Amino acid sequence: MNEEENMNETSEEELEKTREETDIDVDISEQDNKLSEENEKLQKEIADANDKYIRLCAEYDNYRKRTTREKTEAYGDATAKCIQDIIPVLDSFERAMEAETTDSSFKDGMKMIYDQFVQALEKIGVTEMEALGQEFDPNIHNAIKQEESDEYGENTVCQVFQKGYMLGDRVIRHAVVAVTA
């Protein structure tokens, strides 16, 4: 019976080992499932953080572009406002130069100051609109009357009452004109 007992003990030992191995396998399998779930959770958190980072970068880039554009527009608006206030002075200068005077050195001095004034405006980007003989464009011309003319074609500026000025592509003051009918 000794052998039988030994076999029973050996079988029981083997059975116990098999149970332990099965328990270990189950434990490992449960740990693998937990690690897999935790890994998925961490990957999702990383993806969310990455998405937030990308959105933040895009938002900052849009902010930077918007503020740059706003600064440029504010500078253009301020310059346009300043030029609008200066243009009447230029008109007065032109009328003063057309006045009759016997002192040629005075007239030459006025002409030099006027030229300097015009050059300063050109450096800023202010240009005079060419209106006389041009086709009427309501975007840059302000027509105050229509005239019959053999010299100019239909819908053409035939007389300029007040010069128009532009700052780059922006109209500072519309040219006041007469248009042929």
Backbone as a chain_set.jsonl record, in Angstrom:
{"seq": "MNEEENMNETSEEELEKTREETDIDVDISEQDNKLSEENEKLQKEIADANDKYIRLCAEYDNYRKRTTREKTEAYGDATAKCIQDIIPVLDSFERAMEAETTDSSFKDGMKMIYDQFVQALEKIGVTEMEALGQEFDPNIHNAIKQEESDEYGENTVCQVFQKGYMLGDRVIRHAVVAVTA", "coords": {"N": [[0.791, -1.188, 0.0], [1.936, 1.052, 0.275], [3.075, 1.911, -2.016], [0.833, 2.588, -3.367], [-0.131, 4.656, -1.805], [1.937, 6.436, -2.129], [1.617, 6.987, -4.819], [-0.867, 8.135, -4.76], [-0.295, 10.349, -3.215], [1.556, 11.588, -4.885], [-0.053, 12.071, -7.075], [-1.852, 13.757, -5.915], [-0.141, 15.832, -5.307], [0.677, 16.572, -7.836], [-1.769, 17.306, -8.818], [-2.306, 19.431, -7.154], [-0.208, 21.145, -7.919], [-0.969, 21.623, -10.548], [-3.354, 22.938, -10.087], [-2.374, 25.219, -8.822], [-0.808, 26.276, -10.911], [-2.833, 26.788, -12.728], [-4.287, 28.666, -11.29], [-2.332, 30.652, -11.198], [-2.092, 31.18, -13.912], [-4.655, 32.218, -14.354], [-4.547, 34.436, -12.692], [-2.479, 35.853, -13.989], [-3.679, 36.252, -16.445], [-5.821, 37.9, -15.633], [-4.337, 40.069, -14.705], [-3.108, 40.811, -17.087], [-5.38, 41.658, -18.507], [-6.144, 43.836, -16.897], [-3.866, 45.461, -17.179], [-3.974, 45.888, -19.926], [-6.388, 47.313, -20.14], [-5.69, 49.553, -18.62], [-3.603, 50.494, -20.171], [-4.966, 51.185, -22.537], [-6.556, 53.202, -21.499], [-4.597, 55.087, -20.742], [-3.495, 55.602, -23.27], [-5.687, 56.824, -24.471], [-5.879, 59.12, -22.878], [-3.457, 60.327, -23.553], [-3.916, 60.801, -26.285], [-6.059, 62.604, -26.063], [-4.771, 64.718, -24.708], [-2.858, 65.385, -26.625], [-4.527, 66.219, -28.706], [-5.696, 68.466, -27.482], [-3.391, 70.019, -27.236], [-2.698, 70.456, -29.939], [-4.948, 71.9, -30.778], [-4.685, 74.145, -29.124], [-2.286, 75.218, -30.112], [-3.112, 75.888, -32.718], [-5.095, 77.737, -32.11], [-3.555, 79.737, -30.883], [-1.946, 80.485, -33.049], [-3.898, 81.543, -34.772], [-4.726, 83.701, -33.168], [-2.369, 85.234, -33.108], [-2.119, 85.925, -35.84], [-4.522, 87.361, -36.16], [-4.159, 89.543, -34.378], [-1.955, 90.757, -35.543], [-3.047, 91.507, -38.012], [-5.023, 93.282, -37.076], [-3.425, 95.282, -35.939], [-2.144, 96.26, -38.224], [-4.365, 97.208, -39.66], [-5.257, 99.17, -37.862], [-3.117, 100.953, -37.929], [-3.294, 101.723, -40.615], [-5.841, 102.934, -40.598], [-5.401, 105.077, -38.827], [-3.433, 106.492, -40.205], [-4.859, 107.14, -42.543], [-6.851, 108.812, -41.473], [-5.29, 110.922, -40.532], [-4.18, 111.854, -42.957], [-6.523, 112.659, -44.247], [-7.083, 114.922, -42.79], [-4.941, 116.519, -43.517], [-5.051, 116.933, -46.287], [-6.854, 119.116, -47.035], [-5.179, 121.266, -46.438], [-3.22, 120.993, -48.369], [-4.801, 121.529, -50.623], [-5.319, 124.243, -50.152], [-2.761, 125.259, -50.383], [-2.305, 124.819, -53.115], [-4.201, 126.595, -54.229], [-3.15, 128.995, -53.283], [-0.761, 129.098, -54.674], [-1.691, 129.52, -57.225], [-2.524, 132.093, -57.172], [-2.032, 135.479, -58.228], [1.104, 137.076, -58.195], [3.718, 139.486, -57.831], [6.183, 139.032, -56.914], [8.595, 136.957, -57.707], [10.423, 135.322, -56.371], [9.092, 134.716, -54.022], [6.968, 133.199, -55.036], [8.45, 131.079, -56.118], [9.529, 129.999, -53.76], [7.179, 129.173, -52.478], [6.422, 127.192, -54.29], [8.514, 125.37, -53.942], [8.101, 124.565, -51.279], [5.58, 123.424, -51.553], [6.179, 121.269, -53.313], [7.867, 119.802, -51.659], [6.065, 119.097, -49.677], [4.275, 117.463, -51.147], [6.036, 115.405, -51.853], [6.586, 114.346, -49.317], [4.085, 113.298, -48.681], [3.909, 111.359, -50.679], [5.913, 109.594, -49.86], [4.694, 108.446, -47.691], [2.798, 107.039, -48.984], [0.657, 108.185, -50.234], [-1.224, 109.01, -53.043], [-2.174, 110.995, -55.842], [-5.271, 110.835, -57.499], [-5.721, 110.098, -60.878], [-7.98, 111.711, -62.752], [-9.178, 113.332, -64.79], [-10.329, 112.845, -68.026], [-10.55, 110.153, -67.65], [-12.526, 107.124, -67.464], [-15.664, 107.303, -65.844], [-15.821, 106.251, -62.519], [-17.673, 105.155, -59.94], [-16.619, 104.31, -57.542], [-14.352, 105.737, -57.01], [-14.779, 108.291, -57.867], [-16.758, 111.244, -57.409], [-19.493, 112.335, -58.783], [-20.806, 115.468, -59.572], [-22.128, 116.823, -61.474], [-23.463, 116.668, -64.856], [-22.249, 117.065, -68.131], [-22.365, 118.18, -71.543], [-20.087, 117.205, -74.022], [-17.816, 117.479, -76.67], [-15.243, 116.837, -76.735], [-14.652, 114.717, -74.997], [-15.509, 111.248, -74.555], [-18.609, 109.417, -73.949], [-19.699, 109.088, -70.548], [-17.349, 109.884, -69.293], [-14.871, 111.511, -67.323], [-14.885, 114.933, -67.402], [-14.239, 117.29, -66.177], [-12.52, 118.401, -63.274], [-13.272, 119.192, -60.051], [-12.378, 118.945, -57.462], [-9.482, 117.399, -56.359], [-8.869, 113.897, -56.021], [-7.618, 111.531, -53.624], [-5.525, 108.747, -52.804], [-4.521, 106.199, -50.514], [-2.37, 103.89, -50.861], [-4.275, 101.259, -51.891], [-6.561, 102.275, -50.957], [-9.217, 104.581, -50.849], [-8.865, 107.877, -49.944], [-9.898, 110.411, -50.263], [-12.59, 111.089, -52.349], [-12.579, 112.001, -55.784], [-14.029, 114.968, -56.886], [-16.103, 115.509, -59.509], [-17.105, 116.391, -62.923], [-19.139, 114.776, -65.314], [-19.339, 113.499, -68.619], [-22.31, 113.419, -70.606]], "CA": [[0.0, 0.0, 0.0], [2.867, 2.141, 0.301], [3.184, 2.436, -3.367], [-0.442, 3.212, -3.68], [-0.158, 5.927, -1.072], [2.897, 7.302, -2.811], [0.999, 7.418, -6.078], [-1.935, 9.066, -4.403], [0.348, 11.599, -2.787], [2.14, 12.182, -6.074], [-1.169, 12.566, -7.866], [-2.38, 14.926, -5.219], [0.852, 16.894, -5.467], [0.577, 17.032, -9.22], [-3.054, 17.994, -8.921], [-2.118, 20.717, -6.46], [0.649, 21.958, -8.791], [-1.788, 22.006, -11.689], [-4.267, 23.973, -9.598], [-1.582, 26.433, -8.596], [-0.464, 26.812, -12.227], [-4.073, 27.309, -13.298], [-4.545, 29.914, -10.557], [-1.328, 31.625, -11.654], [-2.493, 31.562, -15.27], [-5.843, 33.058, -14.226], [-4.047, 35.704, -12.151], [-1.727, 36.526, -15.059], [-4.671, 36.677, -17.422], [-6.512, 39.053, -15.053], [-3.38, 41.173, -14.695], [-2.987, 41.249, -18.481], [-6.592, 42.416, -18.827], [-6.057, 45.117, -16.189], [-2.817, 46.25, -17.834], [-4.478, 46.268, -21.236], [-7.369, 48.381, -19.916], [-4.95, 50.741, -18.176], [-2.864, 50.957, -21.342], [-5.945, 51.859, -23.402], [-6.946, 54.439, -20.816], [-3.471, 56.024, -20.864], [-3.397, 56.01, -24.67], [-6.772, 57.767, -24.71], [-5.488, 60.374, -22.222], [-2.39, 60.922, -24.383], [-4.557, 61.306, -27.502], [-6.809, 63.806, -25.678], [-3.795, 65.775, -24.42], [-2.276, 65.768, -27.91], [-5.568, 66.979, -29.404], [-5.768, 69.782, -26.827], [-2.17, 70.741, -27.589], [-2.809, 70.872, -31.343], [-5.965, 72.952, -30.819], [-4.102, 75.325, -28.491], [-1.326, 75.779, -31.072], [-3.885, 76.507, -33.807], [-5.751, 78.922, -31.549], [-2.525, 80.76, -30.7], [-1.562, 80.964, -34.373], [-4.99, 82.417, -35.225], [-4.65, 84.915, -32.348], [-1.221, 86.01, -33.583], [-2.467, 86.486, -37.15], [-5.579, 88.35, -35.972], [-3.615, 90.761, -33.767], [-1.101, 91.401, -36.556], [-3.956, 92.153, -38.966], [-5.651, 94.414, -36.397], [-2.417, 96.346, -35.826], [-1.968, 96.828, -39.556], [-5.569, 97.985, -39.961], [-5.281, 100.347, -36.989], [-2.136, 101.884, -38.476], [-3.868, 102.257, -41.854], [-6.933, 103.842, -40.243], [-4.827, 106.293, -38.242], [-2.769, 107.22, -41.293], [-5.909, 107.689, -43.406], [-7.475, 109.932, -40.753], [-4.316, 112.028, -40.539], [-4.092, 112.354, -44.339], [-7.771, 113.373, -44.514], [-6.965, 116.237, -42.163], [-3.864, 117.277, -44.17], [-5.372, 117.22, -47.693], [-7.343, 120.484, -47.235], [-4.024, 122.182, -46.418], [-2.624, 120.867, -49.702], [-5.682, 122.282, -51.525], [-5.084, 125.676, -49.912], [-1.443, 125.546, -50.96], [-2.464, 124.906, -54.568], [-4.893, 127.857, -54.531], [-2.215, 130.096, -53.002], [0.229, 129.149, -55.75], [-2.359, 130.029, -58.425], [-2.767, 133.534, -57.005], [-1.075, 136.339, -58.905], [2.054, 137.805, -57.355], [4.812, 140.095, -58.598], [7.442, 138.562, -56.312], [8.86, 135.617, -58.243], [11.125, 134.504, -55.38], [8.052, 134.227, -53.116], [6.26, 132.134, -55.753], [9.371, 129.939, -56.191], [9.592, 129.427, -52.413], [5.922, 128.455, -52.266], [6.483, 126.001, -55.141], [9.441, 124.425, -53.306], [7.432, 124.019, -50.095], [4.516, 122.568, -52.065], [6.812, 120.049, -53.821], [8.342, 119.058, -50.494], [4.853, 118.573, -49.051], [3.798, 116.373, -51.993], [6.998, 114.309, -51.725], [6.374, 113.733, -48.003], [2.868, 112.484, -48.787], [4.215, 110.207, -51.521], [6.685, 108.66, -49.045], [3.724, 107.746, -46.849], [2.01, 106.183, -49.865], [-0.499, 108.932, -50.733], [-1.112, 109.368, -54.454], [-3.303, 111.734, -56.412], [-5.999, 110.062, -58.51], [-5.856, 110.676, -62.2], [-9.421, 111.686, -63.015], [-9.536, 113.995, -66.038], [-10.223, 112.0, -69.208], [-10.745, 108.753, -67.261], [-13.912, 106.68, -67.403], [-16.241, 107.534, -64.524], [-15.885, 105.097, -61.618], [-18.3, 105.643, -58.719], [-15.831, 103.916, -56.378], [-13.301, 106.73, -56.735], [-15.23, 109.624, -58.292], [-18.038, 111.751, -56.921], [-19.988, 113.197, -59.856], [-21.767, 116.457, -59.088], [-22.933, 117.307, -62.599], [-23.223, 116.086, -66.169], [-22.062, 118.082, -69.169], [-22.201, 117.735, -72.93], [-18.73, 117.509, -74.454], [-17.362, 116.852, -77.906], [-13.848, 116.479, -76.504], [-14.576, 113.453, -74.265], [-16.546, 110.272, -74.843], [-19.687, 109.285, -72.97], [-19.371, 108.573, -69.22], [-15.936, 110.197, -69.047], [-14.665, 112.694, -66.476], [-14.491, 116.044, -68.27], [-13.793, 118.414, -65.362], [-12.228, 118.019, -61.894], [-13.481, 120.316, -59.138], [-11.538, 118.7, -56.298], [-8.678, 116.203, -56.588], [-9.053, 112.749, -55.144], [-6.35, 110.962, -53.151], [-5.555, 107.362, -52.342], [-3.427, 105.695, -49.681], [-2.28, 102.52, -51.369], [-5.499, 100.917, -52.637], [-7.672, 102.824, -50.179], [-9.6, 105.943, -51.213], [-8.855, 108.807, -48.804], [-10.907, 111.403, -50.638], [-13.088, 110.896, -53.711], [-12.44, 113.135, -56.681], [-15.315, 115.6, -57.206], [-15.938, 115.673, -60.959], [-18.226, 116.492, -63.85], [-19.08, 113.645, -66.228], [-20.041, 113.729, -69.885], [-23.569, 112.694, -70.724]], "C": [[0.839, 1.259, 0.0], [3.003, 2.788, -1.083], [1.925, 3.163, -3.778], [-0.566, 4.572, -3.005], [0.779, 6.923, -1.736], [2.302, 7.855, -4.112], [-0.118, 8.41, -5.813], [-1.354, 10.416, -4.001], [0.929, 12.324, -3.993], [1.035, 12.765, -6.94], [-1.759, 13.812, -7.24], [-1.424, 16.109, -5.361], [0.78, 17.48, -6.888], [-0.714, 17.814, -9.442], [-2.953, 19.376, -8.282], [-1.27, 21.663, -7.311], [-0.158, 22.474, -9.983], [-2.774, 23.092, -11.283], [-3.55, 25.295, -9.402], [-1.228, 27.095, -9.933], [-1.682, 27.438, -12.89], [-4.426, 28.631, -12.621], [-3.58, 31.013, -11.009], [-1.699, 32.116, -13.045], [-3.697, 32.499, -15.231], [-5.425, 34.432, -13.703], [-3.312, 36.506, -13.221], [-2.694, 37.06, -16.108], [-5.442, 37.902, -16.918], [-5.61, 40.276, -15.033], [-3.183, 41.718, -16.109], [-4.188, 42.088, -18.896], [-6.563, 43.79, -18.169], [-5.02, 46.023, -16.842], [-3.275, 46.735, -19.209], [-5.489, 47.415, -21.118], [-6.68, 49.675, -19.506], [-4.17, 51.348, -19.334], [-3.789, 51.718, -22.294], [-6.363, 53.201, -22.812], [-5.846, 55.495, -20.95], [-3.301, 56.507, -22.305], [-4.488, 57.023, -25.02], [-6.439, 59.122, -24.086], [-4.41, 61.089, -23.033], [-2.997, 61.511, -25.653], [-5.344, 62.582, -27.197], [-5.865, 64.976, -25.421], [-3.161, 66.28, -25.714], [-3.265, 66.614, -28.715], [-5.698, 68.385, -28.814], [-4.565, 70.637, -27.193], [-2.249, 71.283, -29.014], [-3.821, 72.022, -31.469], [-5.424, 74.253, -30.215], [-3.101, 76.009, -29.423], [-2.057, 76.496, -32.207], [-4.559, 77.783, -33.318], [-4.753, 80.061, -31.353], [-2.099, 81.345, -32.043], [-2.626, 81.903, -34.939], [-4.975, 83.737, -34.468], [-3.523, 85.829, -32.848], [-1.529, 86.673, -34.928], [-3.514, 87.589, -37.019], [-5.022, 89.642, -35.381], [-2.693, 91.493, -34.739], [-1.962, 92.153, -37.562], [-4.605, 93.392, -38.339], [-4.681, 95.579, -36.243], [-2.222, 97.05, -37.166], [-3.164, 97.701, -39.933], [-5.639, 99.254, -39.127], [-4.291, 101.394, -37.493], [-2.682, 102.532, -39.745], [-4.992, 103.247, -41.575], [-6.409, 105.157, -39.693], [-4.149, 107.141, -39.317], [-3.806, 107.877, -42.199], [-6.567, 108.9, -42.757], [-6.553, 111.15, -40.764], [-4.238, 112.662, -41.932], [-5.36, 113.134, -44.69], [-7.729, 114.777, -43.915], [-5.933, 117.122, -42.863], [-4.242, 117.701, -45.593], [-5.969, 118.617, -47.895], [-6.226, 121.535, -47.207], [-3.334, 122.158, -47.772], [-3.464, 121.625, -50.729], [-5.452, 123.786, -51.378], [-3.747, 126.105, -50.49], [-1.555, 125.716, -52.474], [-3.162, 126.207, -54.971], [-3.964, 129.055, -54.315], [-1.186, 130.21, -54.123], [-0.385, 129.673, -57.043], [-2.606, 131.533, -58.353], [-1.647, 134.326, -57.68], [-0.188, 137.042, -57.88], [3.178, 138.35, -58.236], [6.162, 139.624, -58.09], [7.697, 137.115, -56.741], [9.591, 134.732, -57.229], [10.128, 133.943, -54.35], [7.328, 133.051, -53.758], [7.147, 130.885, -55.852], [9.492, 129.237, -54.836], [8.342, 128.617, -52.097], [5.918, 127.143, -53.06], [7.398, 124.945, -54.513], [8.798, 123.766, -52.081], [6.33, 123.049, -50.52], [5.101, 121.232, -52.544], [7.308, 119.167, -52.674], [7.164, 118.374, -49.775], [4.332, 117.356, -49.823], [4.729, 115.161, -51.882], [6.842, 113.586, -50.382], [5.133, 112.837, -48.022], [3.111, 111.225, -49.621], [5.019, 109.16, -50.757], [5.764, 107.842, -48.141], [2.886, 106.79, -47.682], [0.768, 106.857, -50.422], [-0.24, 109.301, -52.189], [-2.365, 110.104, -54.89], [-3.949, 110.855, -57.477], [-5.981, 110.822, -59.828], [-7.34, 110.579, -62.566], [-9.769, 112.235, -64.394], [-9.283, 113.071, -67.226], [-10.408, 110.513, -68.903], [-12.23, 108.403, -67.307], [-14.411, 106.851, -65.97], [-16.328, 106.227, -63.749], [-16.464, 105.579, -60.291], [-17.551, 105.254, -57.442], [-14.777, 104.952, -56.015], [-13.702, 108.15, -57.117], [-16.575, 109.965, -57.669], [-18.533, 112.75, -57.958], [-21.02, 114.165, -59.289], [-22.568, 117.08, -60.228], [-22.548, 116.566, -63.869], [-23.133, 117.217, -67.175], [-22.008, 117.408, -70.533], [-20.788, 118.119, -73.343], [-18.417, 116.752, -75.734], [-15.946, 116.309, -77.737], [-13.704, 115.098, -75.857], [-15.739, 112.553, -74.648], [-17.575, 110.214, -73.722], [-19.169, 108.635, -71.679], [-17.889, 108.748, -68.878], [-15.856, 111.47, -68.207], [-14.145, 113.811, -67.373], [-14.0, 117.264, -67.483], [-13.59, 117.918, -63.928], [-12.383, 119.261, -61.021], [-12.609, 120.183, -57.891], [-10.807, 117.372, -56.532], [-9.017, 115.117, -55.573], [-7.701, 112.157, -54.785], [-6.573, 109.547, -52.638], [-4.338, 107.09, -51.461], [-3.312, 104.218, -50.01], [-3.481, 102.246, -52.253], [-6.734, 101.544, -52.007], [-7.949, 104.274, -50.582], [-9.641, 106.789, -49.94], [-9.893, 109.899, -49.036], [-11.282, 111.165, -52.091], [-12.866, 112.173, -54.522], [-13.832, 113.668, -57.009], [-15.209, 116.051, -58.662], [-17.268, 115.965, -61.658], [-18.024, 115.394, -64.885], [-19.851, 113.984, -67.494], [-21.284, 112.843, -69.968], [-23.617, 111.894, -71.998]], "O": [[0.376, 2.368, -0.268], [3.038, 4.007, -1.253], [1.956, 4.2, -4.441], [-1.062, 5.526, -3.605], [0.453, 8.101, -1.884], [2.469, 9.028, -4.445], [-0.293, 9.388, -6.539], [-1.85, 11.472, -4.392], [0.804, 13.543, -4.106], [1.19, 13.859, -7.482], [-2.113, 14.776, -7.918], [-1.857, 17.251, -5.517], [0.819, 18.693, -7.094], [-0.748, 18.824, -10.144], [-3.459, 20.361, -8.82], [-1.58, 22.85, -7.413], [-0.03, 23.635, -10.37], [-3.007, 24.044, -12.027], [-4.057, 26.354, -9.77], [-1.331, 28.313, -10.077], [-1.584, 28.484, -13.532], [-4.815, 29.594, -13.282], [-3.977, 32.166, -11.178], [-1.631, 33.312, -13.33], [-3.755, 33.467, -15.989], [-5.884, 35.46, -14.199], [-3.512, 37.715, -13.337], [-2.543, 38.181, -16.595], [-5.69, 38.835, -17.681], [-6.057, 41.389, -15.31], [-3.101, 42.929, -16.31], [-4.033, 43.112, -19.562], [-6.912, 44.792, -18.794], [-5.265, 47.213, -17.037], [-2.989, 47.866, -19.601], [-5.451, 48.367, -21.897], [-7.034, 50.756, -19.976], [-4.086, 52.57, -19.463], [-3.424, 52.78, -22.798], [-6.505, 54.196, -23.523], [-6.129, 56.658, -21.238], [-2.999, 57.678, -22.539], [-4.247, 57.967, -25.774], [-6.689, 60.161, -24.697], [-4.446, 62.31, -23.182], [-2.626, 62.613, -26.056], [-5.306, 63.534, -27.976], [-6.125, 66.095, -25.862], [-2.952, 67.483, -25.872], [-2.88, 67.607, -29.332], [-5.797, 69.369, -29.547], [-4.699, 71.837, -27.432], [-1.905, 72.438, -29.262], [-3.576, 72.995, -32.18], [-5.679, 75.336, -30.741], [-3.072, 77.237, -29.513], [-1.66, 77.59, -32.61], [-4.589, 78.788, -34.028], [-5.07, 81.218, -31.627], [-1.912, 82.556, -32.166], [-2.298, 82.939, -35.519], [-5.19, 84.79, -35.067], [-3.706, 87.038, -32.989], [-1.23, 87.851, -35.125], [-3.417, 88.625, -37.677], [-5.377, 90.729, -35.838], [-2.66, 92.723, -34.752], [-1.657, 93.289, -37.925], [-4.724, 94.429, -38.991], [-5.072, 96.736, -36.4], [-2.147, 98.277, -37.232], [-2.996, 98.8, -40.461], [-6.037, 100.305, -39.63], [-4.592, 102.588, -37.484], [-2.552, 103.741, -39.935], [-5.09, 104.281, -42.236], [-6.905, 106.227, -40.045], [-4.283, 108.365, -39.328], [-3.653, 109.038, -42.581], [-6.813, 109.905, -43.424], [-7.002, 112.275, -40.984], [-4.231, 113.887, -42.055], [-5.282, 114.163, -45.36], [-8.287, 115.713, -44.487], [-6.036, 118.348, -42.808], [-3.784, 118.746, -46.054], [-5.609, 119.267, -48.876], [-6.32, 122.566, -47.873], [-2.909, 123.201, -48.268], [-2.916, 122.291, -51.608], [-5.398, 124.511, -52.371], [-3.624, 127.206, -51.027], [-0.976, 126.638, -53.048], [-2.763, 126.851, -55.942], [-3.996, 130.016, -55.084], [-0.786, 131.318, -54.48], [0.332, 130.221, -57.88], [-2.867, 132.17, -59.373], [-0.488, 133.91, -57.702], [-0.654, 137.531, -56.851], [3.538, 137.752, -59.25], [7.177, 139.798, -58.765], [7.098, 136.179, -56.212], [9.398, 133.516, -57.225], [10.301, 132.826, -53.864], [7.097, 132.029, -53.112], [6.662, 129.765, -55.691], [9.553, 128.009, -54.78], [8.417, 127.527, -51.53], [5.466, 126.111, -52.563], [7.085, 123.755, -54.551], [8.934, 122.561, -51.872], [6.165, 121.985, -49.924], [4.567, 120.174, -52.212], [7.181, 117.944, -52.717], [7.265, 117.23, -49.332], [3.988, 116.338, -49.222], [4.264, 114.023, -51.824], [6.951, 112.362, -50.317], [5.136, 111.749, -47.446], [2.586, 110.156, -49.31], [4.834, 107.962, -50.975], [6.037, 106.674, -47.864], [2.323, 105.834, -47.149], [-0.085, 106.196, -51.014], [0.817, 109.832, -52.53], [-3.461, 109.871, -54.381], [-3.255, 110.209, -58.263], [-6.198, 112.033, -59.872], [-7.884, 109.481, -62.676], [-10.589, 111.643, -65.096], [-8.172, 112.577, -67.415], [-10.418, 109.697, -69.825], [-13.085, 109.281, -67.201], [-13.689, 106.583, -65.01], [-16.838, 105.226, -64.25], [-15.807, 106.341, -59.581], [-17.82, 105.808, -56.376], [-14.354, 105.041, -54.862], [-13.033, 109.109, -56.73], [-17.414, 109.094, -57.436], [-18.053, 113.882, -58.011], [-21.974, 113.763, -58.622], [-23.558, 117.775, -59.996], [-21.493, 115.939, -63.964], [-23.857, 118.207, -67.078], [-21.656, 116.235, -70.658], [-20.334, 119.226, -73.053], [-18.707, 115.563, -75.868], [-15.504, 115.441, -78.49], [-12.74, 114.385, -76.135], [-16.814, 113.026, -75.017], [-17.434, 110.87, -72.69], [-18.315, 107.75, -71.716], [-17.267, 107.882, -68.262], [-16.666, 112.384, -68.361], [-13.107, 113.67, -68.02], [-13.408, 118.174, -68.064], [-14.379, 117.119, -63.423], [-11.702, 120.265, -61.233], [-12.156, 121.182, -57.331], [-11.424, 116.359, -56.858], [-9.395, 115.39, -54.434], [-6.745, 112.269, -55.554], [-7.635, 109.2, -52.121], [-3.271, 107.677, -51.645], [-4.071, 103.396, -49.496], [-3.684, 102.928, -53.257], [-7.846, 101.346, -52.499], [-7.032, 105.093, -50.648], [-10.351, 106.468, -48.987], [-10.655, 110.262, -48.141], [-10.416, 111.054, -52.959], [-12.959, 113.282, -53.995], [-14.719, 112.896, -57.373], [-14.351, 116.861, -59.013], [-18.356, 115.819, -61.101], [-16.898, 115.108, -65.291], [-20.877, 114.663, -67.452], [-21.314, 111.711, -69.486], [-24.61, 111.217, -72.264]]}, "num_chains": 1, "name": "protein.A"}
